[in-house]
Amino acid sequence: MATNLDRPQTCAICHGKAYGYNYDVVSCNACKMFFRRANVEGIRENCKSGGGCYDGDDFKKDRPRCRPCRYRKCIALGMHQHKSTDSDASPSPGPDTHPRQQAKKSIIVAVVQKPLVTQAHIDSRLIQQMLVLHHTRREVYLTINICEDPSFLDLVLEGSNLSKYKRPQPIEWEKTERKLKPWGSLGVLLIVEIVKAMSFYEELLLSDRVILLKNVAFKSHHLSIAFDSFMAKKGRVLAPNGEEMFPDQLFQIAECYDIIMDLLTSPMQPLLELNLTENEYLLLNMIMICNPALSGLSPSGQEILSKEQQAYAKLLLQVCMMRDPREGPARYGKILAVIEKLERQKDVTHRVVHTLRRKWKPDFHFSGVLTEACRLDSDRLPYMKTEI
């Protein structure tokens, strides 16, 4: 999956500043040297913290010292020790060497040194590109502040809005008709722009783009904010700045409190039960986005999305098998089941809006994208069109 964003400059291992590809993976010099030493010297100790030290999202301030987990992540992302050609290189030709023999030797060396694009290399690039999109979403979501109410069709017809979203507007939300900052609709708008940055999106018909975004942006947003709060070790979904999604006064109204807590805790439960890793989240999100079974898609749209989805599903199964060969298939199935659990967020959102209008503000505003997304009837179509 190529994207229309900038070339990745973040180390896939520790998320520090990268300096290009090392051993087939975008990485920093420190991780490059670590991987080289680990291959030469070996790693004999075991992780003392359950094997998830490098499943986090930000190691810039405190990079874990756990060598086993760091090496495991290197391997999982596709780092591969290429055999050195130094020892196999032929000695320099002497003055008596025939010119034809010299040419033959130089040709052999050129063939040996030609870089090979392995499947591990491709998988590593996929994960790195997903990480870039994930970090872009988190960064922009923290500051996005825009008072617009477009439809999904408007968003499809527009170009990229990411640069606009990166420039927050000075808005006093309590003085607008919305009364509070609409983290939900802003998050959906941001997911739309992230999907628009994916290369396969450009291949879709305009009608397919509208159908796709209406069906997947809402659920992708809920999965993403749930994972953000899960990684921050919070008990429920919070705003990206660490504050509550809703004003404190709503938590004082019993009926509002119950329905809001349902909305904010339900999507986190399966993540907590699975102890979902970052790579598993990234792949699950892409499998959910690339849904070829959506009603109304054209045959070409189904084919494009099916190809994308199968690539991510195959990689997710591989990640699960590397984690535990015996329990890998079962874990793979449980991770995919999270998608169906997110379906109920539409119904819960409806109930939240109706409750707020009855108990708080009768004119509580519900944005266009949330209205379109939550009123869709997807008939609970299966997300996996074909077996992997």
C-alpha positions in Angstrom: 0.0 0.0 0.0 1.6 3.2 -1.1 0.4 6.5 0.2 0.3 10.1 -0.9 2.0 11.2 2.3 5.7 12.0 2.7 8.3 9.2 2.5 8.6 7.5 5.9 11.4 8.9 8.1 10.5 7.1 11.4 12.4 4.0 12.6 9.9 1.1 12.4 11.5 -0.4 15.5 11.9 2.4 18.1 10.1 5.2 16.3 13.2 7.4 16.3 14.6 9.3 13.3 15.3 6.8 10.5 18.1 7.1 7.9 16.8 4.9 5.2 16.5 1.1 4.8 18.7 -1.2 6.8 18.3 -4.9 6.4 15.1 -4.3 4.4 13.4 -2.2 7.1 13.3 1.6 7.6 15.4 2.0 10.8 17.7 4.2 12.7 21.5 3.6 13.0 21.1 2.4 16.6 18.6 -0.3 15.7 20.7 -1.3 12.6 23.7 -1.8 14.8 21.6 -3.6 17.5 20.3 -6.1 14.9 23.8 -6.7 13.5 25.2 -7.4 16.9 22.3 -9.6 17.9 22.8 -11.8 14.8 26.5 -12.1 15.6 26.4 -12.5 19.4 23.0 -14.0 19.8 20.4 -13.1 22.6 20.2 -15.7 25.4 18.1 -13.8 28.0 14.3 -13.8 28.0 11.9 -10.9 28.4 10.9 -10.3 32.1 7.8 -8.3 31.3 5.6 -10.7 29.2 7.2 -10.1 25.8 5.4 -6.8 24.9 8.1 -4.2 25.6 8.2 -2.9 22.0 4.4 -3.0 21.4 4.0 0.6 22.5 3.8 3.8 20.4 6.4 6.2 21.7 9.9 5.3 22.7 11.5 8.7 22.1 11.8 9.6 25.8 12.4 6.1 27.2 13.3 3.4 24.7 12.9 0.0 26.4 16.1 -1.8 27.3 14.6 -5.2 26.6 16.9 -6.8 24.0 14.7 -9.9 23.4 11.6 -7.8 22.6 13.6 -5.4 20.4 15.1 -8.3 18.4 11.6 -9.9 18.1 10.2 -6.7 16.7 13.1 -6.5 14.2 12.3 -10.0 12.9 8.5 -9.4 12.9 9.0 -6.3 10.7 11.1 -8.2 8.3 14.7 -7.4 9.1 16.9 -9.9 7.3 20.7 -10.4 7.6 22.0 -10.5 4.1 25.0 -12.8 3.5 28.1 -10.7 3.0 29.8 -11.1 -0.4 33.2 -9.9 1.0 34.5 -13.4 1.7 33.2 -14.7 -1.6 34.6 -12.0 -3.7 37.4 -13.1 -6.1 40.9 -11.7 -5.6 42.0 -8.7 -7.6 43.1 -9.8 -11.0 46.8 -10.0 -11.5 48.7 -8.7 -14.6 48.5 -12.2 -16.2 44.8 -12.5 -15.9 43.0 -12.8 -19.2 40.7 -9.8 -19.9 37.7 -12.1 -20.7 38.2 -13.7 -17.2 38.2 -10.3 -15.6 34.9 -9.4 -17.3 33.3 -12.6 -16.3 34.3 -12.1 -12.7 32.9 -8.5 -12.6 29.6 -9.8 -14.0 29.3 -12.4 -11.3 29.9 -9.8 -8.6 27.3 -7.5 -10.1 24.7 -10.3 -10.1 25.4 -11.3 -6.5 25.1 -7.7 -5.2 21.8 -6.9 -7.0 19.2 -6.2 -4.2 16.4 -8.7 -3.9 12.9 -7.5 -3.0 11.6 -10.2 -0.7 8.1 -10.7 0.7 9.5 -9.7 4.1 10.6 -6.5 2.6 7.2 -5.8 1.1 5.5 -6.7 4.4 7.8 -4.4 6.3 7.0 -1.5 3.9 3.3 -2.2 4.4 3.6 -1.9 8.2 5.8 1.1 8.0 3.3 2.9 5.7 0.5 2.1 8.1 2.6 3.5 11.0 3.0 6.7 9.1 -0.7 7.1 8.6 -1.4 6.1 12.2 1.1 8.7 13.6 -0.3 11.4 11.2 -3.9 10.7 12.4 -2.8 10.9 16.1 -0.8 14.1 15.6 -3.6 16.0 13.7 -6.4 14.7 15.9 -4.7 16.3 18.9 -4.9 19.8 17.4 -7.8 19.7 14.8 -10.3 22.5 15.4 -12.5 23.3 12.4 -16.2 24.2 12.3 -17.5 22.6 9.1 -20.3 20.1 8.4 -19.7 18.5 5.0 -21.3 15.4 3.6 -19.4 12.3 2.5 -20.0 13.3 -1.1 -18.5 16.7 -0.4 -15.4 15.1 1.1 -15.0 12.8 -1.9 -15.3 15.7 -4.4 -12.8 17.8 -2.4 -9.0 17.3 -2.6 -7.0 16.5 0.5 -7.9 18.5 3.6 -5.0 17.3 5.8 -3.1 20.6 5.5 -6.2 22.5 6.5 -6.8 20.3 9.5 -3.2 20.8 10.6 -4.0 24.5 11.0 -6.5 24.7 14.0 -9.0 27.5 14.0 -9.7 29.6 17.1 -13.2 28.4 17.9 -15.1 28.8 21.2 -17.3 25.7 20.9 -19.6 26.7 23.8 -20.7 29.7 21.8 -21.6 27.6 18.7 -24.8 25.6 18.1 -22.8 22.5 18.9 -22.1 23.7 22.5 -19.1 21.3 22.8 -16.1 20.3 20.7 -17.3 17.5 18.4 -14.5 15.0 18.9 -16.5 12.3 17.2 -17.3 14.1 13.9 -13.8 15.6 13.8 -12.3 12.1 14.2 -14.4 10.8 11.4 -13.4 13.7 9.1 -9.8 12.9 9.8 -10.2 9.2 9.1 -11.7 10.2 5.7 -8.6 12.1 4.9 -6.3 9.2 5.9 -8.2 6.8 3.6 -8.0 9.4 0.8 -4.2 9.3 1.2 -4.1 5.6 0.4 -3.1 4.6 -3.2 -6.0 2.2 -3.7 -8.5 5.0 -3.1 -7.5 6.7 -6.3 -8.4 3.5 -8.2 -12.0 3.5 -7.0 -15.0 5.0 -8.8 -16.4 8.1 -7.2 -19.6 6.2 -6.2 -17.5 3.5 -4.6 -15.5 6.1 -2.7 -18.7 7.5 -1.1 -20.0 4.0 -0.2 -16.7 3.0 1.3 -16.3 6.2 3.4 -19.9 6.1 4.7 -19.5 2.5 5.8 -15.9 2.4 7.3 -14.9 5.8 8.5 -17.1 5.8 11.6 -16.0 2.3 12.7 -12.3 3.0 11.9 -12.5 6.1 14.1 -14.0 4.2 17.0 -11.3 1.5 16.7 -8.5 4.1 16.5 -9.6 6.2 19.5 -10.1 3.0 21.5 -6.6 1.8 20.7 -5.1 5.2 21.6 -6.7 5.1 25.0 -5.8 1.4 25.4 -2.1 2.2 24.8 -2.4 5.1 27.2 -3.6 2.6 29.8 -6.9 4.4 30.3 -10.1 2.6 31.4 -12.3 4.3 28.8 -12.0 6.3 25.6 -10.7 9.8 26.3 -10.0 12.8 24.0 -6.5 13.0 22.5 -5.6 15.7 25.0 -6.4 13.3 27.9 -9.6 15.1 28.8 -13.2 13.7 28.8 -15.0 13.5 25.5 -18.1 15.1 27.1 -18.5 18.0 29.5 -18.5 17.1 33.2 -22.1 18.2 33.7 -23.3 15.3 31.6 -21.7 12.8 33.9 -23.9 14.2 36.7 -27.1 13.2 34.8 -27.7 9.5 35.6 -29.2 8.5 32.3 -26.6 10.5 30.3 -23.8 9.0 32.4 -24.9 5.4 31.7 -25.2 5.7 27.9 -22.0 7.8 27.6 -20.0 5.2 29.6 -21.4 2.5 27.3 -20.2 4.4 24.3 -16.7 5.0 25.8 -16.0 1.6 27.3 -17.5 -0.9 24.9 -14.9 -0.5 22.1 -12.1 -0.9 24.6 -13.2 -4.2 26.0 -12.1 -6.6 23.2 -8.7 -4.7 23.0 -8.1 -5.2 26.7 -9.1 -8.9 26.5 -6.8 -9.5 23.6 -4.0 -7.2 24.8 -3.9 -6.1 21.1 -0.5 -5.1 19.8 0.2 -2.1 17.6 0.8 -4.2 14.5 -2.4 -6.2 15.1 -4.4 -3.0 15.4 -2.9 -1.5 12.3 -3.7 -4.6 10.2 -7.2 -5.0 11.7 -8.0 -1.4 10.9 -6.9 -1.9 7.2 -8.9 -5.2 7.0 -12.0 -3.3 8.2 -11.4 -0.4 5.8 -10.8 -2.5 2.7 -14.2 -4.2 2.9 -15.2 -5.7 -0.5 -18.6 -6.9 0.8 -20.2 -3.5 1.1 -23.6 -3.2 -0.6 -23.6 -1.2 -3.8 -19.9 -1.4 -4.7 -19.1 -1.9 -8.4 -17.4 -5.1 -9.5 -14.2 -3.2 -10.0 -14.4 -1.7 -6.5 -15.0 -5.1 -5.0 -12.0 -6.5 -6.8 -9.7 -3.6 -5.7 -10.7 -3.8 -2.1 -10.7 -7.6 -2.0 -7.1 -7.7 -3.2 -6.1 -5.1 -0.6 -7.9 -6.9 2.2 -6.5 -10.3 1.5 -2.9 -8.8 1.6 -3.6 -7.4 5.1 -5.4 -10.5 6.3 -2.5 -12.7 5.3 -0.1 -10.5 7.1 -2.2 -10.4 10.2 -2.4 -14.2 10.3 1.4 -14.3 9.9 1.8 -11.9 12.8 -0.5 -14.1 15.0 1.4 -17.2 14.1 4.8 -15.6 14.9 3.4 -14.7 18.3 2.2 -18.2 19.1 2.1 -20.9 16.4 -0.4 -23.1 18.4 -2.9 -20.3 19.3 -2.2 -18.1 16.2 -5.3 -19.2 14.2 -7.6 -18.8 17.2 -6.2 -15.4 18.0 -6.6 -14.3 14.3 -10.3 -15.2 14.5 -10.8 -13.3 17.8 -9.1 -10.2 16.3 -11.4 -10.2 13.3 -14.4 -10.6 15.6 -13.6 -7.1 16.9 -15.1 -5.6 13.7 -18.5 -7.0 14.4 -18.4 -5.7 17.9 -17.8 -2.2 16.6 -21.1 -2.4 14.7 -23.1 -1.6 17.8 -21.4 1.8 18.2 -23.8 3.1 15.6 -26.8 2.2 17.8 -25.1 3.5 21.0 -24.3 6.8 19.3 -28.0 7.1 18.3 -29.0 6.6 21.9 -26.4 9.1 23.1 -27.8 11.8 20.8 -31.4 11.1 21.7 -30.6 11.1 25.4 -28.7 14.4 25.3 -31.5 16.0 23.4 -34.1 14.8 26.0 -32.0 15.4 29.2 -29.6 18.2 28.3 -30.2 20.3 25.1 -33.2 19.7 22.8 -31.3 21.3 19.9 -28.1 19.3 20.4 -26.3 19.2 17.0 -25.5 15.9 15.2 -23.1 16.4 12.3 -23.7 15.4 8.8 -21.1 12.6 8.6 -22.3 11.0 11.8 -25.9 11.2 10.6 -25.0 9.5 7.3 -22.8 6.9 8.9 -25.1 5.9 11.7 -28.2 5.7 9.6 -26.6 3.2 7.2 -28.0 -0.3 7.2 -25.1 -2.6 6.3 -27.2 -5.7 6.9 -24.3 -7.0 9.0 -22.5 -8.1 5.8 -19.4 -10.3 6.4 -16.1 -8.5 6.2 -14.1 -11.3 4.8 -15.4 -12.0 1.3 -13.1 -14.9 0.6 -11.1 -17.3 2.7 -7.5 -16.5 3.3 
